[in-house]
Amino acid sequence: MRRLIIACCALLVLGGCQSAYYATMEKVGVHKRDILVDRVEAARDSQQNAKEQFKDALERYRSVVAVQGGELEERYEALNREYESSEASARAVHERIAAVEDVAGALFDEWEGELDQYSNASLRRTSAQELERTRREYRILLQHMKAAEKRIQPVLSVLHDQVLFLKHNLNARAIGSLQGEYRTLQGNVDQLIRDMQLSIDEADTFIRKMQASAD
């Protein structure tokens, strides 16, 4: 239900600034903390999708360069489709992480600004400690997300070069020349998958802690 409310409100303020979006969400009882959890979940899911996509792209690359025979044009088109899908996955990951950063910044600014509204020193101190703990856990999460995202570009670069080369050299010798790049691509994809999984695990941990502290 919360995701449905978030999606509906996003449509209502489509094209507007994020502050207007957050204000609209507050009015229907969805706070920045809830939006942060929702966006972390979305970023986690986009990284999971990207992990699977790059595994598929590696397998497609292997089949193109290893299998003998077949139409070269078809093999090029298959590899190009995987590259385009991988590029789309990379954009989705970047956009989801940016969305997480935006709402986290808004949440922490609001939280810190409201500390001065406390008249009870003990409650203020507890809230300040909770803010610092959440910030610390968020920084760890963002570090993992960014590290995983940085692994994407080397994979895309190799795929792009090979697809472009194959586009203009549709012959058996060109296919053979791509075989030497397979190990490089495999190493990059393996590292990407490992970092993506670390980021996904960290997101799951962050979500659990946020949900537990809200109970």
C-alpha atoms as a printed R data frame, in Angstrom:
    type eleno elety resid chain resno      x       y       z
1   ATOM     1    CA   MET     A     1  0.000   0.000   0.000
2   ATOM     2    CA   ARG     A     2  2.796   2.445   0.894
3   ATOM     3    CA   ARG     A     3  4.458   1.922  -2.474
4   ATOM     4    CA   LEU     A     4  1.141   2.627  -4.195
5   ATOM     5    CA   ILE     A     5  0.750   5.888  -2.286
6   ATOM     6    CA   ILE     A     6  4.330   6.881  -3.136
7   ATOM     7    CA   ALA     A     7  3.785   6.113  -6.807
8   ATOM     8    CA   CYS     A     8  0.521   8.063  -6.944
9   ATOM     9    CA   CYS     A     9  2.012  11.114  -5.239
10  ATOM    10    CA   ALA     A    10  5.007  10.983  -7.562
11  ATOM    11    CA   LEU     A    11  2.612  11.293 -10.491
12  ATOM    12    CA   LEU     A    12  0.868  14.239  -8.849
13  ATOM    13    CA   VAL     A    13  4.098  16.232  -8.576
14  ATOM    14    CA   LEU     A    14  5.692  14.953 -11.771
15  ATOM    15    CA   GLY     A    15  7.856  17.699 -13.209
16  ATOM    16    CA   GLY     A    16  7.924  19.585  -9.899
17  ATOM    17    CA   CYS     A    17 10.751  19.915  -7.383
18  ATOM    18    CA   GLN     A    18 11.556  17.274  -4.837
19  ATOM    19    CA   SER     A    19 10.647  19.544  -1.921
20  ATOM    20    CA   ALA     A    20  7.085  19.772  -3.265
21  ATOM    21    CA   TYR     A    21  7.023  15.996  -3.614
22  ATOM    22    CA   TYR     A    22  8.168  15.472  -0.026
23  ATOM    23    CA   ALA     A    23  5.613  18.014   1.225
24  ATOM    24    CA   THR     A    24  2.847  16.188  -0.647
25  ATOM    25    CA   MET     A    25  3.955  12.877   0.809
26  ATOM    26    CA   GLU     A    26  3.982  14.315   4.343
27  ATOM    27    CA   LYS     A    27  0.347  15.344   3.921
28  ATOM    28    CA   VAL     A    28 -0.696  11.752   3.203
29  ATOM    29    CA   GLY     A    29  1.340  10.407   6.117
30  ATOM    30    CA   VAL     A    30  4.405   9.161   4.228
31  ATOM    31    CA   HIS     A    31  7.552  10.659   5.742
32  ATOM    32    CA   LYS     A    32 11.039  11.056   4.312
33  ATOM    33    CA   ARG     A    33 12.196   8.084   6.350
34  ATOM    34    CA   ASP     A    34  9.605   5.912   4.590
35  ATOM    35    CA   ILE     A    35 10.627   7.273   1.195
36  ATOM    36    CA   LEU     A    36 14.285   6.580   1.962
37  ATOM    37    CA   VAL     A    37 13.529   2.942   2.758
38  ATOM    38    CA   ASP     A    38 11.432   2.647  -0.389
39  ATOM    39    CA   ARG     A    39 14.191   4.150  -2.551
40  ATOM    40    CA   VAL     A    40 16.877   1.973  -1.006
41  ATOM    41    CA   GLU     A    41 14.701  -1.027  -1.859
42  ATOM    42    CA   ALA     A    42 14.367   0.255  -5.441
43  ATOM    43    CA   ALA     A    43 18.134   0.821  -5.706
44  ATOM    44    CA   ARG     A    44 18.770  -2.670  -4.349
45  ATOM    45    CA   ASP     A    45 16.373  -4.149  -6.899
46  ATOM    46    CA   SER     A    46 18.008  -2.218  -9.752
47  ATOM    47    CA   GLN     A    47 21.404  -3.560  -8.718
48  ATOM    48    CA   GLN     A    48 20.015  -7.082  -8.574
49  ATOM    49    CA   ASN     A    49 18.635  -6.626 -12.091
50  ATOM    50    CA   ALA     A    50 21.944  -5.207 -13.285
51  ATOM    51    CA   LYS     A    51 23.825  -8.133 -11.760
52  ATOM    52    CA   GLU     A    52 21.684 -10.599 -13.698
53  ATOM    53    CA   GLN     A    53 21.877  -8.530 -16.885
54  ATOM    54    CA   PHE     A    54 25.674  -8.418 -16.882
55  ATOM    55    CA   LYS     A    55 25.822 -12.155 -16.231
56  ATOM    56    CA   ASP     A    56 23.601 -12.615 -19.287
57  ATOM    57    CA   ALA     A    57 25.763 -10.252 -21.329
58  ATOM    58    CA   LEU     A    58 28.893 -12.217 -20.424
59  ATOM    59    CA   GLU     A    59 27.222 -15.472 -21.437
60  ATOM    60    CA   ARG     A    60 26.077 -13.925 -24.719
61  ATOM    61    CA   TYR     A    61 29.588 -12.672 -25.381
62  ATOM    62    CA   ARG     A    62 30.997 -16.134 -24.699
63  ATOM    63    CA   SER     A    63 28.519 -17.749 -27.066
64  ATOM    64    CA   VAL     A    64 29.280 -15.239 -29.822
65  ATOM    65    CA   VAL     A    65 33.034 -15.723 -29.726
66  ATOM    66    CA   ALA     A    66 33.143 -19.433 -28.872
67  ATOM    67    CA   VAL     A    67 30.469 -21.007 -31.065
68  ATOM    68    CA   GLN     A    68 31.508 -21.833 -34.590
69  ATOM    69    CA   GLY     A    69 29.239 -21.127 -37.540
70  ATOM    70    CA   GLY     A    70 25.998 -19.206 -37.673
71  ATOM    71    CA   GLU     A    71 25.114 -15.890 -39.251
72  ATOM    72    CA   LEU     A    72 27.605 -13.212 -38.236
73  ATOM    73    CA   GLU     A    73 24.964 -10.505 -38.533
74  ATOM    74    CA   GLU     A    74 22.692 -12.360 -36.113
75  ATOM    75    CA   ARG     A    75 25.512 -12.832 -33.648
76  ATOM    76    CA   TYR     A    76 26.359  -9.143 -33.805
77  ATOM    77    CA   GLU     A    77 22.713  -8.179 -33.266
78  ATOM    78    CA   ALA     A    78 22.445 -10.512 -30.265
79  ATOM    79    CA   LEU     A    79 25.562  -9.045 -28.663
80  ATOM    80    CA   ASN     A    80 24.435  -5.500 -29.405
81  ATOM    81    CA   ARG     A    81 21.082  -6.150 -27.722
82  ATOM    82    CA   GLU     A    82 22.880  -7.340 -24.607
83  ATOM    83    CA   TYR     A    83 25.043  -4.225 -24.635
84  ATOM    84    CA   GLU     A    84 22.012  -1.949 -24.946
85  ATOM    85    CA   SER     A    85 20.221  -3.795 -22.129
86  ATOM    86    CA   SER     A    86 23.332  -3.520 -19.966
87  ATOM    87    CA   GLU     A    87 23.559   0.197 -20.682
88  ATOM    88    CA   ALA     A    88 19.907   0.617 -19.674
89  ATOM    89    CA   SER     A    89 20.559  -1.297 -16.447
90  ATOM    90    CA   ALA     A    90 23.512   0.982 -15.707
91  ATOM    91    CA   ARG     A    91 21.335   4.068 -16.147
92  ATOM    92    CA   ALA     A    92 18.688   2.607 -13.842
93  ATOM    93    CA   VAL     A    93 21.268   1.920 -11.120
94  ATOM    94    CA   HIS     A    94 22.639   5.471 -11.390
95  ATOM    95    CA   GLU     A    95 19.173   7.043 -11.226
96  ATOM    96    CA   ARG     A    96 18.124   4.927  -8.255
97  ATOM    97    CA   ILE     A    97 21.250   5.801  -6.292
98  ATOM    98    CA   ALA     A    98 20.763   9.507  -7.073
99  ATOM    99    CA   ALA     A    99 17.189   9.248  -5.777
100 ATOM   100    CA   VAL     A   100 18.450   7.666  -2.548
101 ATOM   101    CA   GLU     A   101 20.998  10.469  -2.093
102 ATOM   102    CA   ASP     A   102 18.344  13.136  -2.633
103 ATOM   103    CA   VAL     A   103 15.891  11.914  -0.027
104 ATOM   104    CA   ALA     A   104 18.657  11.039   2.446
105 ATOM   105    CA   GLY     A   105 19.987  14.584   2.259
106 ATOM   106    CA   ALA     A   106 16.494  15.989   2.812
107 ATOM   107    CA   LEU     A   107 15.832  13.619   5.716
108 ATOM   108    CA   PHE     A   108 19.088  14.369   7.539
109 ATOM   109    CA   ASP     A   109 18.759  18.146   7.045
110 ATOM   110    CA   GLU     A   110 15.217  18.060   8.445
111 ATOM   111    CA   TRP     A   111 16.177  15.787  11.333
112 ATOM   112    CA   GLU     A   112 19.136  17.927  12.356
113 ATOM   113    CA   GLY     A   113 17.140  21.133  12.032
114 ATOM   114    CA   GLU     A   114 14.409  19.810  14.304
115 ATOM   115    CA   LEU     A   115 16.806  18.888  17.121
116 ATOM   116    CA   ASP     A   116 16.661  22.484  18.386
117 ATOM   117    CA   GLN     A   117 12.890  22.177  18.828
118 ATOM   118    CA   TYR     A   118 13.306  19.832  21.806
119 ATOM   119    CA   SER     A   119 12.776  21.267  25.277
120 ATOM   120    CA   ASN     A   120 13.744  17.949  26.878
121 ATOM   121    CA   ALA     A   121 17.556  17.629  26.808
122 ATOM   122    CA   SER     A   122 17.495  13.853  27.255
123 ATOM   123    CA   LEU     A   123 15.147  13.319  24.291
124 ATOM   124    CA   ARG     A   124 17.219  15.692  22.172
125 ATOM   125    CA   ARG     A   125 20.392  13.779  23.001
126 ATOM   126    CA   THR     A   126 18.758  10.441  22.165
127 ATOM   127    CA   SER     A   127 17.458  11.766  18.859
128 ATOM   128    CA   ALA     A   128 20.871  13.238  17.996
129 ATOM   129    CA   GLN     A   129 22.527   9.887  18.704
130 ATOM   130    CA   GLU     A   130 19.974   8.108  16.524
131 ATOM   131    CA   LEU     A   131 20.593  10.631  13.752
132 ATOM   132    CA   GLU     A   132 24.339  10.041  13.893
133 ATOM   133    CA   ARG     A   133 23.885   6.258  13.916
134 ATOM   134    CA   THR     A   134 21.566   6.401  10.907
135 ATOM   135    CA   ARG     A   135 23.947   8.720   9.055
136 ATOM   136    CA   ARG     A   136 26.852   6.378   9.734
137 ATOM   137    CA   GLU     A   137 24.925   3.348   8.458
138 ATOM   138    CA   TYR     A   138 23.753   5.319   5.421
139 ATOM   139    CA   ARG     A   139 27.333   6.353   4.564
140 ATOM   140    CA   ILE     A   140 28.388   2.692   4.620
141 ATOM   141    CA   LEU     A   141 25.458   1.777   2.379
142 ATOM   142    CA   LEU     A   142 26.181   4.586  -0.087
143 ATOM   143    CA   GLN     A   143 29.852   3.642  -0.192
144 ATOM   144    CA   HIS     A   144 28.937   0.090  -1.230
145 ATOM   145    CA   MET     A   145 26.417   1.319  -3.797
146 ATOM   146    CA   LYS     A   146 28.912   3.724  -5.353
147 ATOM   147    CA   ALA     A   147 31.683   1.119  -5.373
148 ATOM   148    CA   ALA     A   148 29.441  -1.323  -7.223
149 ATOM   149    CA   GLU     A   149 28.336   1.367  -9.668
150 ATOM   150    CA   LYS     A   150 31.964   2.209 -10.494
151 ATOM   151    CA   ARG     A   151 32.503  -1.385 -11.585
152 ATOM   152    CA   ILE     A   152 29.873  -1.016 -14.302
153 ATOM   153    CA   GLN     A   153 31.722   1.351 -16.637
154 ATOM   154    CA   PRO     A   154 34.760  -0.898 -17.285
155 ATOM   155    CA   VAL     A   155 32.383  -3.697 -18.307
156 ATOM   156    CA   LEU     A   156 30.354  -1.394 -20.542
157 ATOM   157    CA   SER     A   157 33.530  -0.044 -22.140
158 ATOM   158    CA   VAL     A   158 34.759  -3.504 -23.094
159 ATOM   159    CA   LEU     A   159 31.339  -4.489 -24.420
160 ATOM   160    CA   HIS     A   160 30.994  -1.261 -26.387
161 ATOM   161    CA   ASP     A   161 34.412  -1.629 -28.012
162 ATOM   162    CA   GLN     A   162 33.765  -5.210 -29.020
163 ATOM   163    CA   VAL     A   163 30.259  -4.533 -30.350
164 ATOM   164    CA   LEU     A   164 31.543  -1.537 -32.333
165 ATOM   165    CA   PHE     A   165 34.444  -3.538 -33.739
166 ATOM   166    CA   LEU     A   166 32.183  -6.398 -34.715
167 ATOM   167    CA   LYS     A   167 29.721  -4.008 -36.352
168 ATOM   168    CA   HIS     A   168 32.326  -2.930 -38.882
169 ATOM   169    CA   ASN     A   169 34.127  -6.257 -39.202
170 ATOM   170    CA   LEU     A   170 31.524  -8.946 -39.715
171 ATOM   171    CA   ASN     A   171 33.833 -11.814 -40.529
172 ATOM   172    CA   ALA     A   172 35.230 -14.931 -38.877
173 ATOM   173    CA   ARG     A   173 38.615 -13.332 -38.217
174 ATOM   174    CA   ALA     A   174 36.926 -10.509 -36.286
175 ATOM   175    CA   ILE     A   175 35.078 -13.057 -34.153
176 ATOM   176    CA   GLY     A   176 38.375 -14.761 -33.429
177 ATOM   177    CA   SER     A   177 39.983 -11.500 -32.312
178 ATOM   178    CA   LEU     A   178 37.255 -11.036 -29.694
179 ATOM   179    CA   GLN     A   179 38.171 -14.271 -27.948
180 ATOM   180    CA   GLY     A   180 41.219 -12.666 -26.370
181 ATOM   181    CA   GLU     A   181 39.036 -10.110 -24.584
182 ATOM   182    CA   TYR     A   182 36.788 -12.697 -22.982
183 ATOM   183    CA   ARG     A   183 38.973 -13.232 -19.914
184 ATOM   184    CA   THR     A   184 39.238  -9.482 -19.354
185 ATOM   185    CA   LEU     A   185 35.486  -9.103 -19.607
186 ATOM   186    CA   GLN     A   186 34.912 -12.139 -17.388
187 ATOM   187    CA   GLY     A   187 37.191 -10.716 -14.707
188 ATOM   188    CA   ASN     A   188 35.412  -7.372 -14.797
189 ATOM   189    CA   VAL     A   189 31.961  -8.957 -14.656
190 ATOM   190    CA   ASP     A   190 32.956 -11.294 -11.807
191 ATOM   191    CA   GLN     A   191 34.197  -8.328  -9.751
192 ATOM   192    CA   LEU     A   192 31.081  -6.336 -10.626
193 ATOM   193    CA   ILE     A   193 28.834  -9.163  -9.470
194 ATOM   194    CA   ARG     A   194 30.733  -9.495  -6.188
195 ATOM   195    CA   ASP     A   195 30.489  -5.768  -5.483
196 ATOM   196    CA   MET     A   196 26.835  -5.674  -6.501
197 ATOM   197    CA   GLN     A   197 26.074  -8.503  -4.069
198 ATOM   198    CA   LEU     A   198 27.887  -6.690  -1.251
199 ATOM   199    CA   SER     A   199 25.824  -3.595  -1.986
200 ATOM   200    CA   ILE     A   200 22.594  -5.611  -2.118
201 ATOM   201    CA   ASP     A   201 23.406  -7.255   1.227
202 ATOM   202    CA   GLU     A   202 24.221  -3.865   2.773
203 ATOM   203    CA   ALA     A   203 20.921  -2.462   1.485
204 ATOM   204    CA   ASP     A   204 19.031  -5.349   3.080
205 ATOM   205    CA   THR     A   205 20.790  -4.667   6.390
206 ATOM   206    CA   PHE     A   206 20.049  -0.946   6.209
207 ATOM   207    CA   ILE     A   207 16.375  -1.558   5.416
208 ATOM   208    CA   ARG     A   208 16.001  -3.983   8.332
209 ATOM   209    CA   LYS     A   209 17.559  -1.515  10.772
210 ATOM   210    CA   MET     A   210 15.423   1.370   9.531
211 ATOM   211    CA   GLN     A   211 12.267  -0.714   9.820
212 ATOM   212    CA   ALA     A   212 13.232  -2.001  13.265
213 ATOM   213    CA   SER     A   213 13.891   1.505  14.608
214 ATOM   214    CA   ALA     A   214 10.505   2.642  13.291
215 ATOM   215    CA   ASP     A   215  8.612  -0.080  15.188
